[in-house]
Amino acid sequence: MSRRSGTARWAPCAAVLALALLPPVQPTAAAAAGAGEPFGRPRAANFAVFGFSQSEVDSEDPQVYELVPDVTIRAIGKWSTSGDEAADYDFSQIRRYHARGIAFMGSGTASVIFPDDFASPEIFDDMSTRDAENNPVPHDEFGFPTPARRGNIFNPRYRDYLLGWAKIQIDGGVDGINLDEVNAGFSGGQKYGFNGNEGFDDHALADFNRYLLAKYPAHTAADWKSRFGMTDDNLPRADVPADDLARNFNYRDYLRSNGWHLDPLNTGNPMAAEWGRVTANRMYADDHSFTASYLRRYWKEMVDELRGYAWRTGRRHLLVSSNGLLPYVDFNSVGMYPWNPDEQTPDFRGADYVPVVDGHLDGARSLQANYRYLKEKNREIAGNVPVAIFIDWPSDMMTDYQNLPVAEKRDYWQIFGAEAYANGLFPSFHLKDTVGGPTAEQAGMLDFFKAYTGFYRTHRALFRDNDHGPQHVRVGVADVAASLLVQRGTGNRTLHLVNHNYDRGIVSQAGVGVRVDLPSCPRRITLVSPDFAGSRAPAWSCRHGRLSVTVDRLDHYGVLTLG
């Protein structure tokens, strides 16, 4: 379905790379998951090595074929009019992915829109989010040369628009779809100081009426007035269509009459809690406000439609992912960027996922608590699906990472990438973005990634389907983050040790003693690590479940397998 209708098309026209034939590689878990089929049905639960490389829809990244991850979390990205027609794409690259056993995720923005994306200004306005005065909300803070807005996911026509280009990618043969920033259109933007004055269009107001009447079915006029300060001429009515905002409750009129139309989430507004405050890229399971409830509903409808379409048209199981922590997905891919909601800090910048001091890596920091938080929130929101994390861009965190000396870039992955694995998450090894940042090869990182990820491929069984063990792990030396993981189904346990003894380079530690109380003693213990080849047998003792292990030398990261 074309949505250009003669409008100017903005898209970088990168030529499709002419790739030389590469030597064959062993199939990854994605290929092995579907014996008897040319590529198989990739299962996210089998993935152990995630890559991040995003290209324009008509381009590809040859680095992917050298790294050979199980999946790239979004190989291509639909943006503006680039990707609204099948002819825009180079779907032939999917065959090259599959030949190397790599799952191919299509993707696109679910919320950023531009005037040229639609056939007329009127359609652009219709698709746009609205403030509490029913005006389209600008997002000039993005810094794009053309006016940008957020698309209104409460509008069924906008949801059809998103499904339209996603189905083009499905028709082209992608293994999955990653929708970026699904619920990002509620901040109010720079115009309103990000106070939440956004999302108050007619569609949302009609749904708000449905929500209120379902939540308070027995409320009388007196109840509405006493509870929320409504007036006789503006009350929710079950006998009037919810979308008849002239006769039914009109929340914008309510806000305006009380002086909250410029700041709808003001603490003085008794309905602000009913409406809810949307956190971009998060759909918290315990949030049952209107916006959370209906965003989950529409997200599920979209996911179900895409999966159903893939099955109806090709008998294929479609992988679904998104940026953040969302339900109904096969795996979540969490962008790490400033101003995230994952840690309360005085400056509101959130968890510092790329710790840097004076331009150098702060490897002495541990992200264990932050990673465990993401793991637990993912379980609450999406269940036991994998969580991949990636350095999002363009952002200060990506800039800080790219500015590190190459040796410290490697340390970042050997410390904080390893710490993600150690806490049940999966780091996405950064190969390429779409804003001209240095590629992994240009940064001198590709050969390192190829060698380093070999450990996680070899030992992939250790890193799948893990939960945190309840037992506290005690370490006899400072600056070591320890975690106990228990594998679902098998009950197998692994002890993970991440060294944070760091001063512009790792400082190895000797004689690292580890103690933990277990339900029963293991029969054998093996130490494996990306820092050395093969395996080692550490000294250990155990009586009545009280385990004591001594690791002779810990460089960056070690895994004790308890057999």
N, C-alpha and C positions, 0 to 999 in steps of 0.2 A: 504494500500500500504506500503510495507516494504521498508525502506531506509537503512537498516543496511548492507545487502549483505555481511555478514561475518565479519563486522568490530566489534571491541570491543565495548561493551555497557557499558556506565557509567551511573549509576543511583542508588541513595540510595534505598535499598530494605527494606523499613519500612513495617512491617507486618500490615495487615488490622486489625484495632482495633475491638475486640469483644465487642459490645455494649450491655449492659443490657437493658431490656425493660424499657422505660421511661414512666411516666404517660402522658395521653393525654393532649394536650393543645388546646386552642382556635385557630382556623385558623386566620392567619394574612390577610392583604389586598391582598397579592399575591394569596392566595387560594380563597378568596371571590370574586376575579375579574372574575372568570369563572364559574358561577353557572351552574350546570348540567354536569360538567366534573369532573373526579376524583381529579384533582388538579386545572384545569382551565388554563387560559392564563394569566400569570402574566404581569401586566402593570407597567412599571417603574413609571408612574405618580401617582400610588397608594402607592408607597413605602414611608415609613416615618422613619423606623429604618434600617440602613445599618450596616452590620458587616464586619470586615476584618478578615478572617481566611483563609490562603492558606496552602494547604497540597500537598505532592507529589501525583501523579495521582493514586497511589494504596492505599492511606491512607485517613483518615477523622479525623475530630476534634469533639469529643463529646461535647465540650463547646458550639458549635453552637446550639445543641439541647436543651441546657439550656437557652441560651440567647434568642433564637427564633426571630432573626431579620426577616424582610421581605425578605432580600436577603443578601448573602455574595458576595462582588463584584468580587471575583475570588476564588472559593472554592478549585480548584486544578490548578496546573500550569504545562503545558508541558515544559520540559527543556531538551535540548540535545536529546538523544535517549529515554529518559524516557517519553513515551507518543506517540511514532510514530507508535504503533500498538494497536489494540483494546484490546489485551490480557494484556497490561500493566495496564489497568484501573480497578478500583473497581466502576463500574457504579451502583452497588446495593445501594450505599449510596444515590443516587438521590431519590429512593423510600422513604428513611427515611427522607430526607429533605421535600418531598412533604407531607408526613404524618403529618408533623408539620406546613405545610403551608409556607415553606421557598423556595424561588426561588434559583435555583442552576446555578451558572455561571461557565462554564469552562473557561480555559484561557491558554495562553502560550506566550513566548517571540516571538515577530515578527522580532527581529533583531540580537540577539546574537547567533552565530553559532560556532561549534567546528569541528575539522577534522573528528571525529568519527561519526558525524551526517550524513555523506554521504558515498557512496560506494567507492569512490576513491579520491585521492588528486586533480585530475583534476576537479571533480565535485565540491569539496570544493572551489577551486580557481574560478570556474565559478560562484558560488553562492555569492562570496565575493565582497564587495565594493572595488573600485579602486581609487588610487590617480591620479593626473594629469600626471603622467608618466606611467599610466596603470599598476601599481603594486598593489597587494592586500594590504590593510591597516591593520596592526596589532593593536590589542587592549590589549596589555599586562598590561595596567593600571588597568584592572579589577582584576588582581592578581590571576587568575585561574591557576591551575597547568598545564592545557593543553592550547595550543595557541587558543586564541579567536579572532574572527573577527565579523564584522557586515554583515548581509545578505543584498543583493542588491535588493531592492524592484522594481527597474526599470527592472529587469530581469524577464521575464514571467515565466521562470522555477522556480525561487525562489517564486514567488507568488503562483504557483501551489503547491509547497512544503508546504507553510503555509496553503493553503486551504485544503490540504490533511489531515493534523492532525486535523484541526478544524472540518472537516466533520466526522472524527472518533468520536469526542466528540458529535457532533450532532446525529450521529447514536446511541450513547450510551444514549441519552435522556436528555442532558443538556437543560436548559431553555434559555441559552444565552452563548455568547462567548465574552471574554474580551481579546483583543490583546494588549500586552504590548510593549511600545516603538516602535510604528509603523514607525516613521520617524527619528530614532536615528542614522542612518548610514551616517552622513554627517559632523561630527565634525573634522575629521582628527586625532583624538586621541592624545595620549601623544607624539607620534612620531613627529607630526607637531604642537605641542603646541596648539591643539584644534583650529587651524586657519581656518578650513573648507576645508582642502585639502582631500576631500573624495567624492565619488559618480561620478567619471568621467570615467565610463566604456563605452563600445561601445553602449550599449542600451540607456544610458542617452544621449550620444552625438547624436545619431540618433534622439531621441525625441527633443533635443535642436534644431536641424535643422528644424524639423516640427514646433516647436514653433516660431522660428525666421521668417520662411517663411509665417506663418499664421499671425503674428503680423505686418510684413512689406511686404505685397504682391507686392507692387509697387516698391520696392527698386531695383535700377539698380546696376551694379558693381561699378559705381562711388559713389553711395549712401553708399554702404557697406564700401567702402574704406575711404570715408570722415567721416562717422559717428563713425566707430569702428577701423579704422586703419588696415583693412584687406589688404591682398595682392592678386594680380591677380590669383595666383595659389592656393588660399585657400578661396573661397567664397561660401556662400549658393547658391544652384542651384535647382530650381524647376523642371528641366528636368532630374535630376539624383535621384535615390532612396535615401531617407534620410539616410539609413543605409550603403550606399556606402561611407565609410569614406576616401577612397583613392581618389575619384573624387569629392565628395561633401565636404562641410565645415567640417574640423576636429578641434574641439575646443582645443584638447590637443596640436596639432601642433601650433595653434595660441598662446596658453599660453607659450609654450616652446620658440617660436621665439621671444617673448617679455620678457622673463626672469621671468615669473610669475608662472612657473610650480610647484614651491615649496610653493607658497602663492597665489593661484588663486583669492582669494577675496580681494587682494591688492587694495587699493583705487585708484591706478594709472591705474587699468584695466578698460577700458570703458565698458566692457561686464560683469563686476561683478554684476552690478545691474540687468542686464537681466537674468543672471543665478540665482541670489538670494541667501540669506543666510538662511539656514534652522534652525529653532529653534526646538529642540527636544521636542516632546510631545505637540506641539502647531501647529495648522494650521490656522493662522490668516486670517480672512475673507477679509481684505483689501490688502492682499499680492497677487499680480497677476504676480509675477516673474515666470520664467520657472519652477524651482523646486517646488514652492508652487502649481502652476497650475497642474502640472502632478502628484504630490503626491496626491493631492485631487482626481484627476481622477482615479488613480489606487486604492486608498482607497475606493472610491465609488464602483468601479467594484468588489472589494473583498467583501464589505458589501452586495451588491446586489446579488452576487453569493451565499454567505452563507445563506442569507434570502430565496433566491429562492430554494436552495437545501433543507432547512428545510421544506419548503412548499411542494415541489415536492415529498419528500420522506415520510412525515408524517403529512402533512396538519397542520403544527405547525408554529406559529409566533415566530421567534427567536429574543431574545433581543441581542443587540450589544452594547458593551462599549469598552473603551480604556483608557489607562493611559494618562491623559492630557485633552486638549480641542480640540476635533476633530469633524468634521461635520458628519452627516448621522447616528448618534447613537441614542439609546433609552435613555441612560443617560451617562454622562461623569463621570469618576472617576479620580480625580486629585491627584497625588502623591505629598506630601509635602516633599521636600528635599532641601539641600543647592545648591547654584548656579542656583536657579530657575530664570525664566525671569519675575517674577511678580512684582518686585520693583527694581528701580535703586539705588544701594548702592555703596559706595566707593570701597568695596572689591569684588563687583560683586557676592556676595553670595545670593542676592535676598531677598525676603520677609522672615522674621524670624517667621516661623509658629509655632515653639515651643520655646517661649521666656524663656530663663533661664539666671539667674545671679548667679555666684558663686555656681553653682550646685543646685540652688533652683528656683522654678517657679517664673517668673516675671509676676504675675497676674495683676499688675498695667498697663501693656501694653494692648492696644486694637488692635485687628486684623480686625476691622470693615471695614476700608478702603481697606485692602487686599481682604477680602471676597467680598466686593462689586465689586471690580475690576474683580475677577473671575466670579462673577455672570453676569456682563455686557459683558465680553468677551465671555462667554459661549453663551449668547443670540445672539451675533453677529455671532458666528461661527456655532452653532448647533441649534439655535432657543430655544424655551421654553421647554427644556428637563431638568430633574433634574441634579444637580451637587453634587456628593459625593466626599468628601475629605478624604484622609487617610495619616497617617504618613508613608512615604515610607522607605524602608529598603533595604540593610544595608546603613545607613546614619547617620551623626552626629545628626540629629534631633531625630531619633529613639533612638540613644544612650543616648541623653540628657533626653528624656522622660523616658526610662527604668531606668535611674539612679536617678530619683526623689524619695523622700520618698513617701510611698503609699498614705498618706493623700494629698500630692501635686499632685500626679497622678489623684486622684479623682477631685481635684480642677481644673486641666487642662480641664477635660471634662465638669465640671459644669460651667466653665467660657468660655473657647474657643470653646468647643463643642456647648454650648448654644449660643454663639455668631454666630456660623455658622448657626444654626437654625434661629436666629434672623435676619439674612441677606439673607435668602432664599436658603442656602446651607444645605447639610446633612453630618454630621460627620460620619465616619465609625469607629465604636467602635472596638478597636484592641484586637483581641483574640490570634492570632498566626501567626508567619512567618515561613519560611522554612530554616532559618540559625541558629536555635537553641536558639533564644532569649527567655526570660521568657514568658510563656503563661500568659493570664489574670488570670487564676486560680493560677498559681505559684506566680504571683505578688500580689496576694490578691485583685484582681480587679473584678473577675467574679460576685460575689454576688452584688457588687455595680452596675455593668452594668445591671444585671437582674432587680434590683429595679429601677434604674434611668431611663432606657428606657421605663418603664411602663408609665411614664408621656407622652412621645411622641406617644406611641401607643394609649393611651386614647384620646389624643387631635390631632390625625393625621390630621384631617380636617383643622386645623389651619395652617399647615405647607406646604400644597400642592399648587402648581400653583401660587406662589406669585411673585410679582414684588415690587421694592422699590417705595414707595410713593414719590411724588415730594416735599411734604411739609417738612419744617425744624422743627425738634422736639427740643424744649428747655427744659433743665433739670435744676432745681434750686440748685442742689448740684454738687460737683466735682466728678470726677472718675466714672461716669455712662455713658455708651455708649447707646444711644437711636436710635431706627429705627422704621419707619412706613412701614408696608407691606400691599399691596393691592392685594387681590386675584382675579386672572383672572376669568372672567365669572360671579362671584357673586358680585364682588365689595366690599366684606367684608374687613374691616380694622382691623389690630392688631398693637398695640404699644408694642415694646419689649425693656426691660430695662436690661442691663448687668452691674453688679457691678464690678468695677475694683479697689475698695478700698481694697488693699491687702498688707499684710506683713507676708509672710510665712503662710498665712491663710486668709480667707475672713474676712473683717471687715464690719459688717452689717451697713446699713444706715437707719435712721429714718426720716420720714416726707419728702419723696422725691417728690418734686413738678414737674409736667410735663405739658408743654403747647404746643399746636399745633393748627394751623388754618386749618380747614377742609371745604370742600364744604357745608356741612350741619352737624348739631349736631346729635350725636347718641341718641338713645332712652334709652339705658342702657349700663352699663360698668361693666365688671366682670374681676377680677384679678385671674389668675391661674399661678401655678409655680411648678416646680419639687421639690422646697424646702419645700412645705407643701401639705397636702392632701386637696382635695375638692377645693372650690373656695371662694373668698372674694369679698365684694362690697366696693370699695374704695370711698372716698368722691370726688365729681366732680361737676363741673358746666360748662355750655356752653351757649353762646349767639352769634347768627349770625355766627356760625361755629367756634367761638374761644373757644376751649376746654381747661379746666384746671382740672388736676387730682392730687390728693395727695395720694401717697402710704405710708401707715403707716410704713412699714418695708420692706427693700429690702436686701435679703441675697445674693445669687448668681445671680438669674435670675427671672424675672417676665414678664408675658404676659398680657397686657390689651386688652380684646376683646371688640370692639366697635360695639354694636348691633343696 
